Amino acid sequence: MNTKQLIAGLVVLVAAGSAFAVKPYPAEDHFVSTKTRADVTAELVSAEANGLMQESHASYPVLPSEKNPLTRAQVQQQVSEKSDTSVNTGN
């Protein structure tokens, strides 16, 4: 009786394990390029020369910095004028 239960248990485990053996989704279709690295590089240089590329690989967009018209001393003065003594400072 124990042998039959052991065999039945092994069959169930094998059947359950095979349920996880599925093909990956999406199917792994290997891409094969028809162009060489030199062809792609030439196309990139041509597109950059014609203005079709927004940014080249060597440049990074630089954002303009905003200038604050106040000096550090002016900001500190504003903070000290607006400081509320009723606020708990932890002391």
Biopython code that builds the backbone (N, CA, C, O; Angstrom):
import numpy as np
from Bio.PDB.StructureBuilder import StructureBuilder

atoms = [
    (1, "MET", "N", (0.831, -1.191, 0.000)),
    (1, "MET", "CA", (0.000, 0.000, 0.000)),
    (1, "MET", "C", (0.870, 1.247, 0.000)),
    (1, "MET", "O", (0.573, 2.198, -0.723)),
    (2, "ASN", "N", (1.929, 1.268, 0.787)),
    (2, "ASN", "CA", (2.809, 2.430, 0.837)),
    (2, "ASN", "C", (3.510, 2.655, -0.496)),
    (2, "ASN", "O", (3.745, 3.799, -0.887)),
    (3, "THR", "N", (3.837, 1.607, -1.178)),
    (3, "THR", "CA", (4.498, 1.738, -2.472)),
    (3, "THR", "C", (3.561, 2.394, -3.476)),
    (3, "THR", "O", (3.979, 3.250, -4.256)),
    (4, "LYS", "N", (2.305, 1.995, -3.457)),
    (4, "LYS", "CA", (1.327, 2.583, -4.380)),
    (4, "LYS", "C", (1.135, 4.076, -4.084)),
    (4, "LYS", "O", (1.010, 4.876, -5.012)),
    (5, "GLN", "N", (1.109, 4.455, -2.812)),
    (5, "GLN", "CA", (0.954, 5.860, -2.454)),
    (5, "GLN", "C", (2.190, 6.662, -2.848)),
    (5, "GLN", "O", (2.090, 7.804, -3.296)),
    (6, "LEU", "N", (3.348, 6.049, -2.674)),
    (6, "LEU", "CA", (4.590, 6.725, -3.053)),
    (6, "LEU", "C", (4.650, 6.962, -4.557)),
    (6, "LEU", "O", (5.021, 8.048, -5.002)),
    (7, "ILE", "N", (4.293, 5.971, -5.325)),
    (7, "ILE", "CA", (4.290, 6.110, -6.787)),
    (7, "ILE", "C", (3.250, 7.140, -7.221)),
    (7, "ILE", "O", (3.513, 7.953, -8.107)),
    (8, "ALA", "N", (2.080, 7.109, -6.607)),
    (8, "ALA", "CA", (1.038, 8.074, -6.957)),
    (8, "ALA", "C", (1.497, 9.492, -6.618)),
    (8, "ALA", "O", (1.244, 10.425, -7.381)),
    (9, "GLY", "N", (2.167, 9.655, -5.483)),
    (9, "GLY", "CA", (2.683, 10.972, -5.103)),
    (9, "GLY", "C", (3.743, 11.470, -6.068)),
    (9, "GLY", "O", (3.761, 12.649, -6.421)),
    (10, "LEU", "N", (4.619, 10.586, -6.494)),
    (10, "LEU", "CA", (5.649, 10.970, -7.463)),
    (10, "LEU", "C", (5.043, 11.358, -8.807)),
    (10, "LEU", "O", (5.514, 12.293, -9.455)),
    (11, "VAL", "N", (4.004, 10.647, -9.227)),
    (11, "VAL", "CA", (3.329, 10.977, -10.489)),
    (11, "VAL", "C", (2.695, 12.355, -10.400)),
    (11, "VAL", "O", (2.750, 13.134, -11.351)),
    (12, "VAL", "N", (2.095, 12.652, -9.259)),
    (12, "VAL", "CA", (1.477, 13.970, -9.076)),
    (12, "VAL", "C", (2.540, 15.062, -9.101)),
    (12, "VAL", "O", (2.341, 16.108, -9.719)),
    (13, "LEU", "N", (3.674, 14.824, -8.429)),
    (13, "LEU", "CA", (4.751, 15.820, -8.431)),
    (13, "LEU", "C", (5.332, 16.049, -9.820)),
    (13, "LEU", "O", (5.603, 17.187, -10.204)),
    (14, "VAL", "N", (5.520, 14.979, -10.567)),
    (14, "VAL", "CA", (6.042, 15.113, -11.933)),
    (14, "VAL", "C", (5.052, 15.867, -12.808)),
    (14, "VAL", "O", (5.452, 16.713, -13.608)),
    (15, "ALA", "N", (3.766, 15.571, -12.666)),
    (15, "ALA", "CA", (2.742, 16.262, -13.462)),
    (15, "ALA", "C", (2.688, 17.741, -13.090)),
    (15, "ALA", "O", (2.519, 18.598, -13.957)),
    (16, "ALA", "N", (2.832, 18.038, -11.792)),
    (16, "ALA", "CA", (2.786, 19.441, -11.360)),
    (16, "ALA", "C", (4.028, 20.186, -11.839)),
    (16, "ALA", "O", (3.943, 21.357, -12.207)),
    (17, "GLY", "N", (5.164, 19.527, -11.836)),
    (17, "GLY", "CA", (6.393, 20.166, -12.300)),
    (17, "GLY", "C", (6.368, 20.451, -13.782)),
    (17, "GLY", "O", (6.929, 21.452, -14.229)),
    (18, "SER", "N", (5.730, 19.593, -14.553)),
    (18, "SER", "CA", (5.684, 19.820, -15.999)),
    (18, "SER", "C", (4.765, 20.984, -16.355)),
    (18, "SER", "O", (4.851, 21.519, -17.460)),
    (19, "ALA", "N", (3.888, 21.384, -15.436)),
    (19, "ALA", "CA", (3.006, 22.522, -15.701)),
    (19, "ALA", "C", (3.796, 23.819, -15.774)),
    (19, "ALA", "O", (3.349, 24.778, -16.404)),
    (20, "PHE", "N", (4.968, 23.865, -15.138)),
    (20, "PHE", "CA", (5.792, 25.067, -15.170)),
    (20, "PHE", "C", (6.713, 25.107, -16.385)),
    (20, "PHE", "O", (7.361, 26.125, -16.630)),
    (21, "ALA", "N", (6.781, 24.040, -17.134)),
    (21, "ALA", "CA", (7.663, 23.981, -18.290)),
    (21, "ALA", "C", (6.932, 24.503, -19.516)),
    (21, "ALA", "O", (6.539, 23.732, -20.390)),
    (22, "VAL", "N", (6.753, 25.808, -19.573)),
    (22, "VAL", "CA", (6.075, 26.427, -20.702)),
    (22, "VAL", "C", (7.068, 27.256, -21.499)),
    (22, "VAL", "O", (8.139, 27.607, -21.002)),
    (23, "LYS", "N", (6.721, 27.555, -22.695)),
    (23, "LYS", "CA", (7.590, 28.374, -23.536)),
    (23, "LYS", "C", (7.539, 29.821, -23.051)),
    (23, "LYS", "O", (6.500, 30.274, -22.573)),
    (24, "PRO", "N", (8.635, 30.539, -23.168)),
    (24, "PRO", "CA", (8.634, 31.937, -22.731)),
    (24, "PRO", "C", (7.745, 32.791, -23.624)),
    (24, "PRO", "O", (7.613, 32.544, -24.822)),
    (25, "TYR", "N", (7.149, 33.788, -23.017)),
    (25, "TYR", "CA", (6.332, 34.721, -23.786)),
    (25, "TYR", "C", (6.948, 36.092, -23.687)),
    (25, "TYR", "O", (7.272, 36.498, -22.571)),
    (26, "PRO", "N", (7.132, 36.815, -24.711)),
    (26, "PRO", "CA", (6.908, 36.450, -26.105)),
    (26, "PRO", "C", (7.971, 35.473, -26.582)),
    (26, "PRO", "O", (9.030, 35.333, -25.971)),
    (27, "ALA", "N", (7.671, 34.808, -27.673)),
    (27, "ALA", "CA", (8.610, 33.819, -28.194)),
    (27, "ALA", "C", (9.941, 34.485, -28.502)),
    (27, "ALA", "O", (9.995, 35.605, -29.011)),
    (28, "GLU", "N", (10.998, 33.781, -28.184)),
    (28, "GLU", "CA", (12.335, 34.354, -28.377)),
    (28, "GLU", "C", (12.784, 34.178, -29.828)),
    (28, "GLU", "O", (13.434, 33.193, -30.179)),
    (29, "ASP", "N", (12.430, 35.136, -30.642)),
    (29, "ASP", "CA", (12.892, 35.134, -32.026)),
    (29, "ASP", "C", (14.188, 35.926, -32.080)),
    (29, "ASP", "O", (14.215, 37.107, -31.731)),
    (30, "HIS", "N", (15.238, 35.293, -32.507)),
    (30, "HIS", "CA", (16.526, 35.961, -32.550)),
    (30, "HIS", "C", (16.592, 36.881, -33.764)),
    (30, "HIS", "O", (16.335, 36.464, -34.893)),
    (31, "PHE", "N", (16.944, 38.144, -33.507)),
    (31, "PHE", "CA", (17.030, 39.143, -34.561)),
    (31, "PHE", "C", (18.362, 39.008, -35.273)),
    (31, "PHE", "O", (19.411, 38.901, -34.638)),
    (32, "VAL", "N", (18.312, 39.015, -36.593)),
    (32, "VAL", "CA", (19.528, 38.951, -37.393)),
    (32, "VAL", "C", (19.571, 40.212, -38.236)),
    (32, "VAL", "O", (18.703, 40.438, -39.079)),
    (33, "SER", "N", (20.588, 41.033, -38.002)),
    (33, "SER", "CA", (20.707, 42.293, -38.722)),
    (33, "SER", "C", (21.325, 42.065, -40.089)),
    (33, "SER", "O", (22.173, 41.192, -40.270)),
    (34, "THR", "N", (20.881, 42.867, -41.046)),
    (34, "THR", "CA", (21.461, 42.781, -42.389)),
    (34, "THR", "C", (22.485, 43.878, -42.615)),
    (34, "THR", "O", (23.125, 43.925, -43.665)),
    (35, "LYS", "N", (22.648, 44.775, -41.622)),
    (35, "LYS", "CA", (23.596, 45.877, -41.751)),
    (35, "LYS", "C", (24.807, 45.636, -40.875)),
    (35, "LYS", "O", (24.732, 44.959, -39.851)),
    (36, "THR", "N", (25.916, 46.199, -41.294)),
    (36, "THR", "CA", (27.122, 46.105, -40.480)),
    (36, "THR", "C", (27.162, 47.286, -39.513)),
    (36, "THR", "O", (26.383, 48.232, -39.629)),
    (37, "ARG", "N", (28.079, 47.208, -38.566)),
    (37, "ARG", "CA", (28.251, 48.307, -37.610)),
    (37, "ARG", "C", (28.647, 49.592, -38.350)),
    (37, "ARG", "O", (28.211, 50.682, -37.980)),
    (38, "ALA", "N", (29.457, 49.461, -39.375)),
    (38, "ALA", "CA", (29.890, 50.628, -40.151)),
    (38, "ALA", "C", (28.706, 51.274, -40.864)),
    (38, "ALA", "O", (28.631, 52.500, -40.942)),
    (39, "ASP", "N", (27.779, 50.470, -41.388)),
    (39, "ASP", "CA", (26.590, 51.005, -42.049)),
    (39, "ASP", "C", (25.734, 51.823, -41.072)),
    (39, "ASP", "O", (25.267, 52.913, -41.404)),
    (40, "VAL", "N", (25.540, 51.289, -39.881)),
    (40, "VAL", "CA", (24.723, 51.977, -38.886)),
    (40, "VAL", "C", (25.394, 53.270, -38.443)),
    (40, "VAL", "O", (24.734, 54.297, -38.291)),
    (41, "THR", "N", (26.709, 53.218, -38.235)),
    (41, "THR", "CA", (27.441, 54.423, -37.839)),
    (41, "THR", "C", (27.364, 55.485, -38.930)),
    (41, "THR", "O", (27.212, 56.668, -38.629)),
    (42, "ALA", "N", (27.465, 55.084, -40.172)),
    (42, "ALA", "CA", (27.376, 56.029, -41.283)),
    (42, "ALA", "C", (25.988, 56.665, -41.346)),
    (42, "ALA", "O", (25.869, 57.863, -41.605)),
    (43, "GLU", "N", (24.941, 55.875, -41.113)),
    (43, "GLU", "CA", (23.586, 56.422, -41.103)),
    (43, "GLU", "C", (23.403, 57.422, -39.966)),
    (43, "GLU", "O", (22.744, 58.447, -40.138)),
    (44, "LEU", "N", (23.981, 57.127, -38.813)),
    (44, "LEU", "CA", (23.883, 58.031, -37.679)),
    (44, "LEU", "C", (24.588, 59.346, -37.966)),
    (44, "LEU", "O", (24.049, 60.413, -37.674)),
    (45, "VAL", "N", (25.781, 59.282, -38.531)),
    (45, "VAL", "CA", (26.519, 60.506, -38.865)),
    (45, "VAL", "C", (25.755, 61.313, -39.898)),
    (45, "VAL", "O", (25.705, 62.540, -39.813)),
    (46, "SER", "N", (25.159, 60.643, -40.871)),
    (46, "SER", "CA", (24.382, 61.333, -41.897)),
    (46, "SER", "C", (23.141, 62.001, -41.296)),
    (46, "SER", "O", (22.824, 63.138, -41.646)),
    (47, "ALA", "N", (22.448, 61.316, -40.407)),
    (47, "ALA", "CA", (21.253, 61.883, -39.787)),
    (47, "ALA", "C", (21.609, 63.083, -38.916)),
    (47, "ALA", "O", (20.878, 64.073, -38.907)),
    (48, "GLU", "N", (22.720, 63.011, -38.186)),
    (48, "GLU", "CA", (23.150, 64.147, -37.370)),
    (48, "GLU", "C", (23.522, 65.336, -38.252)),
    (48, "GLU", "O", (23.224, 66.480, -37.908)),
    (49, "ALA", "N", (24.169, 65.075, -39.385)),
    (49, "ALA", "CA", (24.564, 66.151, -40.290)),
    (49, "ALA", "C", (23.351, 66.822, -40.928)),
    (49, "ALA", "O", (23.383, 68.020, -41.207)),
    (50, "ASN", "N", (22.284, 66.060, -41.161)),
    (50, "ASN", "CA", (21.073, 66.602, -41.770)),
    (50, "ASN", "C", (20.114, 67.201, -40.743)),
    (50, "ASN", "O", (19.054, 67.707, -41.108)),
    (51, "GLY", "N", (20.478, 67.146, -39.470)),
    (51, "GLY", "CA", (19.641, 67.726, -38.431)),
    (51, "GLY", "C", (18.459, 66.874, -38.043)),
    (51, "GLY", "O", (17.498, 67.384, -37.467)),
    (52, "LEU", "N", (18.499, 65.586, -38.343)),
    (52, "LEU", "CA", (17.392, 64.702, -38.014)),
    (52, "LEU", "C", (17.442, 64.193, -36.580)),
    (52, "LEU", "O", (16.446, 63.693, -36.057)),
    (53, "MET", "N", (18.588, 64.320, -35.955)),
    (53, "MET", "CA", (18.742, 63.876, -34.564)),
    (53, "MET", "C", (18.640, 65.098, -33.664)),
    (53, "MET", "O", (19.285, 66.117, -33.911)),
    (54, "GLN", "N", (17.821, 64.991, -32.613)),
    (54, "GLN", "CA", (17.654, 66.112, -31.695)),
    (54, "GLN", "C", (18.930, 66.358, -30.899)),
    (54, "GLN", "O", (19.362, 67.501, -30.750)),
    (55, "GLU", "N", (19.521, 65.306, -30.397)),
    (55, "GLU", "CA", (20.747, 65.410, -29.611)),
    (55, "GLU", "C", (21.724, 64.370, -30.127)),
    (55, "GLU", "O", (21.326, 63.256, -30.468)),
    (56, "SER", "N", (22.982, 64.719, -30.185)),
    (56, "SER", "CA", (23.975, 63.725, -30.563)),
    (56, "SER", "C", (24.340, 62.916, -29.330)),
    (56, "SER", "O", (23.964, 63.267, -28.212)),
    (57, "HIS", "N", (25.061, 61.851, -29.537)),
    (57, "HIS", "CA", (25.413, 60.990, -28.415)),
    (57, "HIS", "C", (26.437, 61.643, -27.492)),
    (57, "HIS", "O", (26.616, 61.192, -26.360)),
    (58, "ALA", "N", (27.109, 62.688, -27.947)),
    (58, "ALA", "CA", (28.152, 63.319, -27.147)),
    (58, "ALA", "C", (27.641, 64.508, -26.333)),
    (58, "ALA", "O", (28.349, 64.998, -25.453)),
    (59, "SER", "N", (26.431, 64.976, -26.612)),
    (59, "SER", "CA", (25.945, 66.152, -25.894)),
    (59, "SER", "C", (24.806, 65.774, -24.968)),
    (59, "SER", "O", (24.090, 64.798, -25.192)),
    (60, "TYR", "N", (24.660, 66.549, -23.951)),
    (60, "TYR", "CA", (23.597, 66.344, -22.970)),
    (60, "TYR", "C", (22.883, 67.676, -22.815)),
    (60, "TYR", "O", (23.543, 68.711, -22.724)),
    (61, "PRO", "N", (21.555, 67.684, -22.782)),
    (61, "PRO", "CA", (20.866, 68.971, -22.706)),
    (61, "PRO", "C", (21.199, 69.698, -21.403)),
    (61, "PRO", "O", (21.054, 69.155, -20.308)),
    (62, "VAL", "N", (21.643, 70.922, -21.556)),
    (62, "VAL", "CA", (21.991, 71.736, -20.396)),
    (62, "VAL", "C", (20.836, 72.685, -20.124)),
    (62, "VAL", "O", (20.456, 73.474, -20.990)),
    (63, "LEU", "N", (20.283, 72.610, -18.933)),
    (63, "LEU", "CA", (19.168, 73.467, -18.575)),
    (63, "LEU", "C", (19.695, 74.808, -18.080)),
    (63, "LEU", "O", (20.677, 74.852, -17.339)),
    (64, "PRO", "N", (19.055, 75.896, -18.482)),
    (64, "PRO", "CA", (19.517, 77.197, -17.996)),
    (64, "PRO", "C", (19.256, 77.333, -16.502)),
    (64, "PRO", "O", (18.195, 76.953, -16.008)),
    (65, "SER", "N", (20.218, 77.869, -15.803)),
    (65, "SER", "CA", (20.038, 78.041, -14.363)),
    (65, "SER", "C", (19.293, 79.345, -14.105)),
    (65, "SER", "O", (19.479, 80.339, -14.806)),
    (66, "GLU", "N", (18.456, 79.313, -13.094)),
    (66, "GLU", "CA", (17.704, 80.507, -12.736)),
    (66, "GLU", "C", (18.519, 81.317, -11.743)),
    (66, "GLU", "O", (19.017, 80.788, -10.749)),
    (67, "LYS", "N", (18.647, 82.584, -12.019)),
    (67, "LYS", "CA", (19.405, 83.463, -11.140)),
    (67, "LYS", "C", (18.470, 84.073, -10.111)),
    (67, "LYS", "O", (17.411, 84.599, -10.452)),
    (68, "ASN", "N", (18.869, 83.997, -8.849)),
    (68, "ASN", "CA", (18.110, 84.599, -7.774)),
    (68, "ASN", "C", (18.627, 86.026, -7.588)),
    (68, "ASN", "O", (19.826, 86.213, -7.384)),
    (69, "PRO", "N", (17.759, 87.032, -7.652)),
    (69, "PRO", "CA", (18.232, 88.412, -7.540)),
    (69, "PRO", "C", (18.675, 88.771, -6.116)),
    (69, "PRO", "O", (19.328, 89.794, -5.912)),
    (70, "LEU", "N", (18.324, 87.942, -5.138)),
    (70, "LEU", "CA", (18.677, 88.250, -3.758)),
    (70, "LEU", "C", (20.022, 87.631, -3.395)),
    (70, "LEU", "O", (20.385, 86.557, -3.875)),
    (71, "THR", "N", (20.741, 88.328, -2.544)),
    (71, "THR", "CA", (21.996, 87.791, -2.051)),
    (71, "THR", "C", (21.708, 86.901, -0.840)),
    (71, "THR", "O", (20.588, 86.882, -0.328)),
    (72, "ARG", "N", (22.708, 86.177, -0.393)),
    (72, "ARG", "CA", (22.542, 85.314, 0.769)),
    (72, "ARG", "C", (22.180, 86.129, 2.009)),
    (72, "ARG", "O", (21.339, 85.718, 2.809)),
    (73, "ALA", "N", (22.817, 87.279, 2.158)),
    (73, "ALA", "CA", (22.545, 88.129, 3.318)),
    (73, "ALA", "C", (21.098, 88.621, 3.315)),
    (73, "ALA", "O", (20.467, 88.693, 4.370)),
    (74, "GLN", "N", (20.563, 88.962, 2.127)),
    (74, "GLN", "CA", (19.187, 89.418, 2.032)),
    (74, "GLN", "C", (18.206, 88.303, 2.396)),
    (74, "GLN", "O", (17.200, 88.557, 3.059)),
    (75, "VAL", "N", (18.486, 87.091, 1.975)),
    (75, "VAL", "CA", (17.616, 85.961, 2.297)),
    (75, "VAL", "C", (17.655, 85.687, 3.795)),
    (75, "VAL", "O", (16.614, 85.453, 4.408)),
    (76, "GLN", "N", (18.841, 85.713, 4.388)),
    (76, "GLN", "CA", (18.949, 85.501, 5.833)),
    (76, "GLN", "C", (18.200, 86.580, 6.609)),
    (76, "GLN", "O", (17.584, 86.296, 7.637)),
    (77, "GLN", "N", (18.252, 87.825, 6.116)),
    (77, "GLN", "CA", (17.536, 88.914, 6.780)),
    (77, "GLN", "C", (16.029, 88.670, 6.703)),
    (77, "GLN", "O", (15.323, 88.877, 7.690)),
    (78, "GLN", "N", (15.526, 88.233, 5.542)),
    (78, "GLN", "CA", (14.102, 87.954, 5.396)),
    (78, "GLN", "C", (13.674, 86.823, 6.331)),
    (78, "GLN", "O", (12.592, 86.879, 6.915)),
    (79, "VAL", "N", (14.491, 85.827, 6.471)),
    (79, "VAL", "CA", (14.153, 84.707, 7.347)),
    (79, "VAL", "C", (14.122, 85.169, 8.795)),
    (79, "VAL", "O", (13.224, 84.798, 9.551)),
    (80, "SER", "N", (15.096, 85.972, 9.178)),
    (80, "SER", "CA", (15.125, 86.420, 10.576)),
    (80, "SER", "C", (13.958, 87.364, 10.871)),
    (80, "SER", "O", (13.455, 87.375, 11.994)),
    (81, "GLU", "N", (13.515, 88.155, 9.889)),
    (81, "GLU", "CA", (12.378, 89.054, 10.093)),
    (81, "GLU", "C", (11.074, 88.277, 10.219)),
    (81, "GLU", "O", (10.177, 88.687, 10.957)),
    (82, "LYS", "N", (10.960, 87.165, 9.508)),
    (82, "LYS", "CA", (9.711, 86.409, 9.484)),
    (82, "LYS", "C", (9.708, 85.269, 10.489)),
    (82, "LYS", "O", (8.727, 84.531, 10.577)),
    (83, "SER", "N", (10.776, 85.112, 11.239)),
    (83, "SER", "CA", (10.825, 83.978, 12.177)),
    (83, "SER", "C", (9.816, 84.212, 13.296)),
    (83, "SER", "O", (9.720, 85.306, 13.853)),
    (84, "ASP", "N", (9.086, 83.182, 13.603)),
    (84, "ASP", "CA", (8.038, 83.221, 14.617)),
    (84, "ASP", "C", (8.597, 82.633, 15.904)),
    (84, "ASP", "O", (9.044, 81.486, 15.915)),
    (85, "THR", "N", (8.578, 83.388, 16.968)),
    (85, "THR", "CA", (9.142, 82.907, 18.219)),
    (85, "THR", "C", (8.226, 81.926, 18.920)),
    (85, "THR", "O", (8.650, 81.283, 19.880)),
    (86, "SER", "N", (6.970, 81.785, 18.471)),
    (86, "SER", "CA", (6.056, 80.845, 19.098)),
    (86, "SER", "C", (6.234, 79.424, 18.599)),
    (86, "SER", "O", (5.646, 78.491, 19.144)),
    (87, "VAL", "N", (7.045, 79.259, 17.562)),
    (87, "VAL", "CA", (7.275, 77.950, 17.004)),
    (87, "VAL", "C", (8.222, 77.184, 17.916)),
    (87, "VAL", "O", (9.220, 77.737, 18.378)),
    (88, "ASN", "N", (7.925, 75.935, 18.177)),
    (88, "ASN", "CA", (8.766, 75.108, 19.022)),
    (88, "ASN", "C", (10.053, 74.802, 18.291)),
    (88, "ASN", "O", (10.039, 74.182, 17.227)),
    (89, "THR", "N", (11.161, 75.232, 18.854)),
    (89, "THR", "CA", (12.457, 75.008, 18.209)),
    (89, "THR", "C", (13.179, 73.806, 18.789)),
    (89, "THR", "O", (14.310, 73.519, 18.398)),
    (90, "GLY", "N", (12.554, 73.109, 19.702)),
    (90, "GLY", "CA", (13.153, 71.935, 20.282)),
    (90, "GLY", "C", (13.935, 72.222, 21.534)),
    (90, "GLY", "O", (14.511, 71.298, 22.108)),
    (91, "ASN", "N", (13.986, 73.454, 21.986)),
    (91, "ASN", "CA", (14.736, 73.800, 23.212)),
    (91, "ASN", "C", (13.826, 73.749, 24.413)),
    (91, "ASN", "O", (14.267, 74.007, 25.533)),
]
sb = StructureBuilder()
sb.init_structure("model")
sb.init_model(0)
sb.init_chain("A")
sb.init_seg("    ")
for serial, (resi, resn, name, xyz) in enumerate(atoms, 1):
    if name == "N":
        sb.init_residue(resn, " ", resi, " ")
    sb.init_atom(name, np.array(xyz, "f"), 0.0, 1.0, " ", f" {name:<3s}", serial, name[0])
structure = sb.get_structure()
